[in-house]
Amino acid sequence: MKKIVLLTAAFTITLAGAALAQDKKSNAEYISIGPVIGFSHNWVSNMYGSNKLNAGGYIGAGLVYSKDPHWAWGGQVTFSKEGYRVGDPINNISTGIPVYLRIPLRAYYFFGNYGDDIRPKVYLGPSFGIKLAESDDTRGGDVLNAQNIGPCRTFEAGINAGVGMDVRVKKGVWFDTDLGYTQGLTDAVKDPAGTYNTSQNLAISFGLLFGIR
């Protein structure tokens, strides 16, 4: 796990170097911050049975810092409901629904120019989760319990990427919407079988960012 986290950190530093090189083009600095809310479908790989719809969501705050017309840095701090919901061939259902303090860090590339009312964007970066609580429900007796079903781990790390759009509401205020995917890299579940399980998440989010500089 340490190697994965180190690789993620090295990847982030590489992106930072690219963005900092772009910073030399402009002396202006822009910082935006505001609330964000999201809705997600969550699942975990290599689980016993088939993945079922597992709706989740998150709420928190986002921040974007820019010193270039196109490159920006930022991320979010959220409380995020994720985990898994799986069923076996006779439809016994097992769930593990953790609540994470989720911190995705992102390098953004914005299309268009500062003065545009609509700014499409793409982003990429690491994502870290610290489990705060979890609810579990296993309805398969010994059959499911003997398989790779178990509680989620306390720490989770992965990569998040996505596309989105910022729309100017008025001067200094932006409506922000993203469609993102997070791929876990660390083992996400403490299961009896010792299987390596990674979390996955597909989410849409909405936010309102206020310029403070």
C-alpha positions as CSV (number, residue, x, y, z in Angstrom):
1,M,0.0,0.0,0.0
2,K,2.9,2.4,0.8
3,K,4.2,1.9,-2.7
4,I,0.9,2.8,-4.2
5,V,0.6,5.9,-2.1
6,L,4.1,7.0,-3.1
7,L,3.4,6.4,-6.7
8,T,0.2,8.6,-6.4
9,A,2.2,11.3,-4.7
10,A,4.9,11.2,-7.4
11,F,2.2,11.5,-10.1
12,T,0.7,14.5,-8.3
13,I,4.1,16.2,-8.1
14,T,4.6,15.6,-11.8
15,L,1.3,17.4,-12.6
16,A,2.3,20.2,-10.3
17,G,5.5,20.8,-12.2
18,A,3.5,21.0,-15.5
19,A,1.1,23.5,-14.0
20,L,3.7,25.6,-12.3
21,A,5.5,25.9,-15.6
22,Q,2.3,27.4,-17.0
23,D,2.1,29.9,-14.1
24,K,4.8,32.1,-15.6
25,K,2.4,33.3,-18.3
26,S,0.3,35.4,-15.9
27,N,0.7,37.4,-12.7
28,A,-3.0,37.2,-11.8
29,E,-4.2,34.9,-9.1
30,Y,-7.7,33.6,-8.6
31,I,-9.1,31.7,-5.7
32,S,-12.7,30.3,-5.6
33,I,-14.3,28.4,-2.7
34,G,-17.9,27.2,-2.0
35,P,-20.2,24.4,-1.1
36,V,-20.5,21.2,-3.2
37,I,-23.1,18.3,-3.2
38,G,-22.9,15.1,-5.2
39,F,-24.7,11.8,-6.0
40,S,-22.9,8.6,-6.8
41,H,-23.1,4.9,-7.7
42,N,-20.5,2.9,-5.7
43,W,-19.1,-0.6,-6.0
44,V,-16.1,-2.7,-5.0
45,S,-14.3,-5.2,-7.3
46,N,-13.8,-8.9,-6.7
47,M,-16.6,-9.3,-4.3
48,Y,-18.5,-12.5,-3.9
49,G,-21.8,-12.3,-5.9
50,S,-22.8,-9.5,-8.3
51,N,-22.8,-5.8,-7.7
52,K,-26.2,-4.1,-7.2
53,L,-27.2,-0.5,-7.4
54,N,-25.6,1.2,-4.4
55,A,-26.6,4.9,-4.4
56,G,-24.6,7.2,-2.3
57,G,-23.8,10.9,-2.0
58,Y,-21.6,13.5,-0.5
59,I,-21.5,17.0,0.8
60,G,-18.7,19.4,1.6
61,A,-16.7,22.2,0.1
62,G,-14.5,22.8,-2.9
63,L,-11.6,25.1,-3.7
64,V,-9.9,26.1,-7.0
65,Y,-6.7,28.1,-7.3
66,S,-5.5,29.5,-10.6
67,K,-2.6,31.6,-11.8
68,D,-3.0,30.8,-15.5
69,P,-5.9,31.1,-18.0
70,H,-6.0,27.3,-18.4
71,W,-4.3,25.4,-15.5
72,A,-5.7,25.4,-12.0
73,W,-5.3,23.5,-8.7
74,G,-7.9,22.5,-6.2
75,G,-9.9,19.8,-4.7
76,Q,-12.7,19.0,-2.2
77,V,-13.2,18.0,1.4
78,T,-16.4,16.0,1.7
79,F,-18.4,13.6,3.8
80,S,-19.0,10.8,1.4
81,K,-21.3,7.7,1.6
82,E,-19.8,4.9,-0.5
83,G,-19.1,1.1,-0.2
84,Y,-20.8,-1.9,-1.8
85,R,-24.1,-3.8,-2.2
86,V,-23.8,-7.3,-3.6
87,G,-26.1,-10.2,-4.1
88,D,-25.5,-13.9,-4.5
89,P,-27.2,-16.3,-7.0
90,I,-30.3,-16.7,-4.8
91,N,-30.5,-13.0,-4.1
92,N,-29.1,-12.8,-0.6
93,I,-27.9,-9.2,-0.2
94,S,-24.9,-8.0,1.7
95,T,-23.9,-4.4,2.1
96,G,-21.0,-2.4,3.6
97,I,-21.7,1.3,3.6
98,P,-18.9,3.4,5.0
99,V,-18.9,7.2,5.4
100,Y,-15.5,8.6,4.5
101,L,-13.9,11.9,5.0
102,R,-13.0,12.1,1.3
103,I,-10.2,14.4,0.0
104,P,-9.8,14.4,-3.8
105,L,-6.9,16.7,-5.0
106,R,-7.1,17.8,-8.6
107,A,-5.2,19.4,-11.4
108,Y,-7.7,21.2,-13.7
109,Y,-7.4,22.2,-17.3
110,F,-9.9,24.9,-18.4
111,F,-10.9,25.5,-22.0
112,G,-11.6,29.0,-23.2
113,N,-10.5,32.3,-21.5
114,Y,-11.0,34.1,-18.2
115,G,-13.7,36.3,-19.6
116,D,-15.9,33.5,-21.0
117,D,-19.2,32.8,-19.3
118,I,-18.9,29.0,-19.8
119,R,-15.6,27.2,-19.1
120,P,-15.5,23.5,-19.9
121,K,-12.8,21.6,-18.0
122,V,-11.1,18.2,-17.4
123,Y,-9.3,17.1,-14.2
124,L,-7.1,14.4,-12.8
125,G,-5.5,13.7,-9.4
126,P,-5.3,11.5,-6.3
127,S,-8.2,10.8,-3.9
128,F,-7.9,9.8,-0.2
129,G,-10.6,8.6,2.2
130,I,-10.6,8.1,5.9
131,K,-13.5,6.0,7.3
132,L,-15.5,7.7,10.0
133,A,-18.4,5.2,10.3
134,E,-19.9,2.2,8.6
135,S,-23.1,0.3,8.6
136,D,-23.2,-3.4,7.5
137,D,-26.0,-5.8,6.7
138,T,-25.4,-9.4,5.7
139,R,-28.4,-11.5,4.9
140,G,-26.8,-14.6,3.6
141,G,-25.8,-16.4,6.9
142,D,-22.6,-18.5,6.7
143,V,-22.6,-18.6,2.9
144,L,-21.9,-14.9,2.4
145,N,-19.9,-14.5,5.7
146,A,-17.4,-17.2,4.5
147,Q,-16.7,-15.4,1.3
148,N,-14.9,-12.2,0.6
149,I,-17.5,-10.0,2.4
150,G,-16.4,-7.8,5.2
151,P,-16.0,-4.3,6.6
152,C,-14.3,-1.6,4.7
153,R,-10.8,-0.5,5.7
154,T,-10.0,2.7,7.6
155,F,-7.9,4.2,4.9
156,E,-8.5,4.2,1.1
157,A,-6.6,5.9,-1.7
158,G,-7.1,6.1,-5.5
159,I,-7.2,8.2,-8.6
160,N,-10.1,10.5,-9.6
161,A,-10.7,11.9,-13.1
162,G,-13.6,13.7,-14.8
163,V,-15.0,16.4,-16.9
164,G,-17.1,19.4,-16.1
165,M,-18.3,22.9,-16.7
166,D,-18.2,26.2,-14.8
167,V,-21.0,28.7,-15.7
168,R,-20.8,32.3,-14.6
169,V,-23.8,33.3,-12.5
170,K,-22.6,36.8,-11.9
171,K,-19.2,38.5,-11.4
172,G,-17.1,36.3,-9.1
173,V,-19.7,33.6,-8.7
174,W,-19.7,30.3,-10.7
175,F,-22.1,27.4,-10.9
176,D,-19.9,24.3,-11.0
177,T,-20.9,20.8,-12.3
178,D,-18.7,17.7,-12.7
179,L,-19.0,14.1,-13.9
180,G,-16.3,12.1,-12.3
181,Y,-14.9,8.6,-11.8
182,T,-12.8,7.4,-8.9
183,Q,-10.7,4.2,-9.1
184,G,-9.4,2.9,-5.8
185,L,-5.8,1.6,-5.7
186,T,-5.6,0.2,-2.1
187,D,-7.3,-2.9,-0.7
188,A,-10.7,-1.6,0.4
189,V,-12.3,-4.5,2.3
190,K,-11.1,-6.6,5.3
191,D,-12.5,-9.9,3.9
192,P,-11.9,-13.5,5.2
193,A,-10.7,-14.7,1.8
194,G,-7.9,-12.2,1.7
195,T,-9.0,-11.0,-1.8
196,Y,-7.6,-7.7,-3.1
197,N,-10.7,-5.5,-3.5
198,T,-10.7,-2.0,-4.9
199,S,-13.5,0.6,-4.6
200,Q,-15.0,2.4,-7.6
201,N,-17.3,5.4,-7.8
202,L,-19.2,7.2,-10.5
203,A,-20.5,10.6,-9.4
204,I,-22.2,13.8,-10.5
205,S,-21.7,16.9,-8.4
206,F,-22.9,20.5,-8.3
207,G,-21.4,23.4,-6.5
208,L,-21.4,27.2,-6.2
209,L,-17.9,28.8,-6.2
210,F,-17.3,32.3,-4.9
211,G,-14.2,34.2,-5.9
212,I,-12.3,35.6,-2.9
213,R,-9.3,37.0,-4.8
